């Protein structure tokens, strides 16, 4: 099983529930990569994954997952963990 980071914050923004795993302020660059669409959509339709890259590093880490608000906060957190596990395993 992948070492999924702890959830730092869950907040509702517009039509998404934003499940944050890592502080986005620590990254030099943030992206919503196309390659993350398949693992995200396989768990929760309409979800998005944001990744960040530390300055001077080549690797990207999942910073947060956005789940559609209709899912509900508790289920969104569960689905976000599953998405991160798929990506980081």
RAVENSUL-V14249 format. One record per pair of residues at least 4 apart in sequence whose ideal C-beta (glycine too) atoms are under 8 Angstrom apart, sorted by sequence separation. I is the first residue (numbers start at 1). J is the second residue. D is the distance in whole Angstrom. If there is no record, write none. Layout:
BEGIN
i=[I | I]
j=[J | J]
d=[D | D]
END
This chain:
BEGIN
i=[12 | 13 | 20 | 22 | 32 | 36 | 37 | 38 | 39 | 40 | 41 | 43 | 53 | 67 | 71 | 72 | 73 | 74 | 75 | 76 | 77 | 78 | 79 | 80 | 81 | 82 | 83 | 84 | 85 | 12 | 13 | 22 | 41 | 53 | 54 | 71 | 11 | 12 | 24 | 41 | 53 | 10 | 11 | 40 | 53 | 54 | 10 | 40 | 52 | 53 | 67 | 71 | 9 | 10 | 11 | 40 | 51 | 52 | 67 | 9 | 10 | 39 | 51 | 9 | 37 | 51 | 52 | 7 | 8 | 36 | 37 | 50 | 51 | 67 | 7 | 8 | 36 | 49 | 50 | 67 | 7 | 8 | 50 | 65 | 6 | 8 | 36 | 49 | 50 | 65 | 5 | 32 | 33 | 49 | 50 | 64 | 4 | 5 | 32 | 48 | 49 | 32 | 33 | 47 | 48 | 65 | 31 | 32 | 47 | 65 | 30 | 31 | 47 | 30 | 31 | 46 | 47 | 62 | 30 | 31 | 46 | 62 | 29 | 44 | 45 | 28 | 29 | 44 | 27 | 28 | 40 | 62 | 24 | 26 | 27 | 28 | 36 | 62 | 27 | 28 | 33 | 44 | 61 | 24 | 26 | 28 | 31 | 22 | 16 | 44 | 47 | 30 | 47 | 27 | 49 | 44 | 27 | 43 | 47 | 49 | 22 | 24 | 43 | 44 | 22 | 23 | 24 | 43 | 21 | 22 | 21 | 22 | 20 | 21 | 40 | 43 | 20 | 21 | 39 | 42 | 19 | 18 | 19 | 19 | 39 | 18 | 19 | 39 | 17 | 16 | 17 | 16 | 17 | 36 | 16 | 17 | 13 | 15 | 16 | 15 | 17 | 14 | 17 | 17 | 5 | 12 | 19 | 19 | 17 | 21 | 17 | 12 | 19 | 19 | 10 | 21 | 10 | 10 | 7 | 7 | 7 | 4 | 5 | 4 | 4 | 2 | 2 | 1 | 4 | 3 | 2 | 2 | 1]
j=[16 | 17 | 24 | 26 | 36 | 40 | 41 | 42 | 43 | 44 | 45 | 47 | 57 | 71 | 75 | 76 | 77 | 78 | 79 | 80 | 81 | 82 | 83 | 84 | 85 | 86 | 87 | 88 | 89 | 17 | 18 | 27 | 46 | 58 | 59 | 76 | 17 | 18 | 30 | 47 | 59 | 17 | 18 | 47 | 60 | 61 | 18 | 48 | 60 | 61 | 75 | 79 | 18 | 19 | 20 | 49 | 60 | 61 | 76 | 19 | 20 | 49 | 61 | 20 | 48 | 62 | 63 | 19 | 20 | 48 | 49 | 62 | 63 | 79 | 20 | 21 | 49 | 62 | 63 | 80 | 21 | 22 | 64 | 79 | 21 | 23 | 51 | 64 | 65 | 80 | 21 | 48 | 49 | 65 | 66 | 80 | 21 | 22 | 49 | 65 | 66 | 50 | 51 | 65 | 66 | 83 | 50 | 51 | 66 | 84 | 50 | 51 | 67 | 51 | 52 | 67 | 68 | 83 | 52 | 53 | 68 | 84 | 52 | 67 | 68 | 52 | 53 | 68 | 52 | 53 | 65 | 87 | 50 | 52 | 53 | 54 | 62 | 88 | 54 | 55 | 60 | 71 | 88 | 52 | 54 | 56 | 60 | 52 | 48 | 76 | 79 | 63 | 80 | 61 | 83 | 79 | 63 | 79 | 83 | 87 | 61 | 63 | 82 | 83 | 62 | 63 | 64 | 83 | 62 | 63 | 63 | 64 | 63 | 64 | 83 | 86 | 64 | 65 | 83 | 86 | 64 | 64 | 65 | 66 | 86 | 66 | 67 | 87 | 66 | 66 | 67 | 67 | 68 | 87 | 68 | 69 | 66 | 68 | 69 | 69 | 71 | 69 | 72 | 73 | 62 | 69 | 76 | 77 | 76 | 80 | 77 | 73 | 80 | 81 | 73 | 84 | 76 | 77 | 77 | 80 | 81 | 81 | 84 | 84 | 85 | 84 | 85 | 85 | 88 | 88 | 88 | 89 | 89]
d=[8 | 8 | 7 | 7 | 7 | 6 | 6 | 6 | 7 | 7 | 6 | 7 | 6 | 5 | 5 | 6 | 7 | 7 | 6 | 6 | 7 | 7 | 6 | 6 | 6 | 7 | 6 | 6 | 6 | 5 | 5 | 8 | 8 | 8 | 8 | 5 | 7 | 7 | 6 | 7 | 7 | 6 | 5 | 4 | 5 | 8 | 7 | 6 | 7 | 8 | 8 | 7 | 8 | 5 | 8 | 5 | 4 | 6 | 4 | 8 | 7 | 8 | 6 | 4 | 8 | 6 | 4 | 6 | 5 | 8 | 8 | 7 | 6 | 6 | 7 | 6 | 4 | 6 | 5 | 6 | 6 | 7 | 5 | 8 | 7 | 7 | 7 | 8 | 7 | 4 | 5 | 5 | 7 | 5 | 7 | 8 | 8 | 6 | 7 | 7 | 8 | 5 | 6 | 6 | 4 | 5 | 7 | 8 | 6 | 7 | 6 | 6 | 5 | 7 | 8 | 8 | 7 | 8 | 5 | 8 | 5 | 5 | 7 | 5 | 7 | 8 | 5 | 7 | 3 | 6 | 7 | 6 | 7 | 7 | 6 | 6 | 8 | 6 | 6 | 4 | 7 | 6 | 8 | 6 | 7 | 8 | 7 | 7 | 8 | 8 | 7 | 6 | 8 | 8 | 6 | 4 | 7 | 5 | 7 | 7 | 6 | 5 | 5 | 7 | 7 | 8 | 7 | 5 | 6 | 5 | 6 | 8 | 7 | 6 | 5 | 7 | 4 | 7 | 6 | 7 | 6 | 6 | 5 | 8 | 4 | 6 | 7 | 5 | 7 | 4 | 5 | 6 | 8 | 6 | 6 | 6 | 8 | 6 | 6 | 5 | 7 | 8 | 8 | 6 | 8 | 6 | 6 | 6 | 4 | 8 | 8 | 7 | 4 | 8 | 6 | 6 | 7 | 6 | 6 | 7 | 7 | 6 | 7 | 5 | 5 | 8 | 5 | 7 | 7 | 7 | 5 | 4 | 7]
END
